Amino acid sequence: MKTNHKFIGLLMSCALLLGSASFAWAEGDKEERDAIDFDKEPVTATLDLKNKSLALILGGTRGGGTLNYQGKTYKFKMKGFSVGGLGYVSIDAVGKVYRLKKLEDFNGRYNAGQVGATVGKGKGGGTLENANGVIIKLSQKSTGLALSMSLSSVIFEFEK
């Protein structure tokens, strides 16, 4: 029992330091990403996403949602793998999608690094980019108990 209380105390302390938020960034050229002015960049689609993540150093995430693109709604699923987290979190997110030129460019692997913590409820966001140049800027609400300093890879695929 004492170990559990110490673990929870450690997570709560880290969450206070990190602000109960989660942030993600895509791999690639950081200077180019930092130069993007999202206020001037046209939004080409929007999405709603729900997922659950469980991690004990190695972790996994599963979820799905909808992509709203050119007046139509498309269901997608997501799955992922991470290294470097502890805990369980459930996430509801909304996102703006940029640089989506054709629907099939949305599918694929999005790699990111993430630092964050959730104790009870938290808010956060992040930016993901895939090899097709599609950028997703997420705003999320999370519930659970988790600490994350991880590298992750998430795959988005349309449901058939």
C-alpha positions as CSV (number, residue, x, y, z in Angstrom):
1,M,0.0,0.0,0.0
2,K,2.8,2.5,0.8
3,T,4.3,2.0,-2.6
4,N,1.0,3.0,-4.3
5,H,0.7,6.1,-2.2
6,K,4.2,7.1,-3.0
7,F,3.6,6.5,-6.7
8,I,0.4,8.6,-6.6
9,G,2.2,11.3,-4.7
10,L,5.0,11.4,-7.3
11,L,2.5,11.6,-10.2
12,M,0.7,14.4,-8.4
13,S,3.9,16.3,-7.8
14,C,4.9,16.0,-11.4
15,A,1.5,17.0,-12.6
16,L,1.6,20.2,-10.5
17,L,5.0,21.0,-12.0
18,L,3.9,20.3,-15.6
19,G,0.5,21.9,-15.3
20,S,-1.7,18.9,-15.9
21,A,-1.2,19.3,-19.6
22,S,0.0,17.3,-22.5
23,F,2.0,18.6,-25.4
24,A,3.2,16.8,-28.5
25,W,5.4,17.7,-31.4
26,A,6.1,16.0,-34.7
27,E,9.5,14.8,-35.9
28,G,11.2,16.7,-38.6
29,D,12.4,20.2,-39.2
30,K,11.6,22.2,-36.0
31,E,12.4,25.5,-37.5
32,E,9.9,24.9,-40.3
33,R,7.2,23.9,-37.8
34,D,7.9,26.9,-35.6
35,A,7.6,29.2,-38.7
36,I,4.0,28.1,-39.4
37,D,1.5,30.9,-38.6
38,F,-1.6,28.8,-37.9
39,D,-3.7,32.0,-38.0
40,K,-2.8,32.5,-41.7
41,E,-2.7,28.8,-42.7
42,P,-6.0,27.6,-44.2
43,V,-7.8,24.8,-42.2
44,T,-8.5,22.1,-44.7
45,A,-10.4,19.7,-42.4
46,T,-11.4,19.2,-38.8
47,L,-11.5,16.1,-36.6
48,D,-12.9,14.7,-33.4
49,L,-10.9,12.0,-31.6
50,K,-11.4,9.8,-28.6
51,N,-8.7,7.5,-27.3
52,K,-7.4,5.6,-24.3
53,S,-3.8,5.1,-23.4
54,L,-2.2,2.7,-20.9
55,A,1.6,2.9,-20.2
56,L,4.1,1.3,-17.9
57,I,7.3,2.5,-19.6
58,L,6.0,0.8,-22.8
59,G,2.5,1.9,-23.7
60,G,-0.2,1.6,-26.2
61,T,-3.1,3.8,-27.4
62,R,-6.3,2.9,-29.3
63,G,-9.1,5.1,-30.4
64,G,-11.0,6.6,-33.3
65,G,-13.0,9.5,-34.5
66,T,-14.3,11.4,-37.4
67,L,-12.6,13.6,-40.0
68,N,-14.7,16.3,-41.6
69,Y,-13.3,17.1,-45.0
70,Q,-14.9,18.9,-48.0
71,G,-18.4,18.6,-46.5
72,K,-18.3,14.9,-45.8
73,T,-17.6,12.9,-42.6
74,Y,-15.2,10.0,-42.6
75,K,-14.7,7.6,-39.7
76,F,-11.1,6.6,-38.8
77,K,-9.4,4.5,-36.2
78,M,-6.0,5.1,-34.6
79,K,-3.5,2.9,-32.8
80,G,-0.2,3.7,-31.4
81,F,2.8,2.8,-29.4
82,S,4.9,4.8,-26.9
83,V,8.0,4.5,-24.8
84,G,8.4,6.4,-21.6
85,G,5.1,6.8,-19.7
86,L,3.2,5.6,-16.6
87,G,-0.5,5.4,-16.0
88,Y,-3.9,5.4,-17.8
89,V,-5.6,8.3,-19.5
90,S,-8.7,8.8,-21.6
91,I,-8.6,11.7,-24.1
92,D,-11.3,13.6,-25.9
93,A,-9.8,15.9,-28.6
94,V,-10.7,18.2,-31.4
95,G,-8.4,19.2,-34.1
96,K,-7.7,21.4,-37.0
97,V,-6.1,19.8,-40.0
98,Y,-3.8,21.7,-42.3
99,R,-2.3,20.9,-45.7
100,L,-4.6,18.0,-46.5
101,K,-4.6,18.1,-50.3
102,K,-6.4,14.8,-50.9
103,L,-8.2,12.5,-48.6
104,E,-5.8,9.6,-48.7
105,D,-3.0,11.8,-47.4
106,F,-4.6,11.8,-44.0
107,N,-3.8,8.1,-43.5
108,G,-0.4,7.2,-42.1
109,R,2.1,7.4,-39.3
110,Y,2.4,10.5,-37.1
111,N,5.5,10.5,-34.9
112,A,5.7,12.7,-31.8
113,G,7.5,13.4,-28.6
114,Q,5.3,14.1,-25.6
115,V,5.7,15.5,-22.1
116,G,2.7,15.8,-19.8
117,A,0.8,14.7,-16.8
118,T,-2.8,14.1,-15.9
119,V,-4.2,13.8,-12.4
120,G,-8.0,13.7,-12.5
121,K,-8.8,16.1,-15.3
122,G,-6.4,18.0,-17.6
123,K,-6.2,20.0,-20.7
124,G,-3.5,20.2,-23.4
125,G,-2.7,20.1,-27.0
126,G,-0.1,19.4,-29.6
127,T,0.9,19.3,-33.2
128,L,1.4,16.2,-35.3
129,E,2.7,15.8,-38.8
130,N,2.9,12.8,-41.1
131,A,5.1,12.0,-44.1
132,N,2.5,13.5,-46.5
133,G,2.9,16.9,-44.9
134,V,-0.5,16.8,-43.2
135,I,-0.5,18.7,-39.9
136,I,-3.0,18.2,-37.1
137,K,-3.2,20.7,-34.3
138,L,-5.1,19.2,-31.3
139,S,-6.8,20.6,-28.3
140,Q,-7.6,17.9,-25.8
141,K,-9.3,17.2,-22.4
142,S,-8.0,14.2,-20.5
143,T,-9.1,12.2,-17.4
144,G,-7.0,9.7,-15.6
145,L,-3.7,9.4,-13.7
146,A,-0.6,9.4,-15.9
147,L,2.8,10.9,-16.4
148,S,4.4,11.0,-19.8
149,M,7.8,11.8,-21.1
150,S,7.7,9.7,-24.2
151,L,8.3,9.1,-27.8
152,S,5.3,7.8,-29.7
153,S,4.1,6.7,-33.1
154,V,0.4,6.9,-34.0
155,I,-1.2,5.5,-37.1
156,F,-4.5,6.9,-38.5
157,E,-6.5,4.7,-40.9
158,F,-9.9,5.2,-42.3
159,E,-12.5,2.5,-41.4
160,K,-13.6,0.3,-44.2
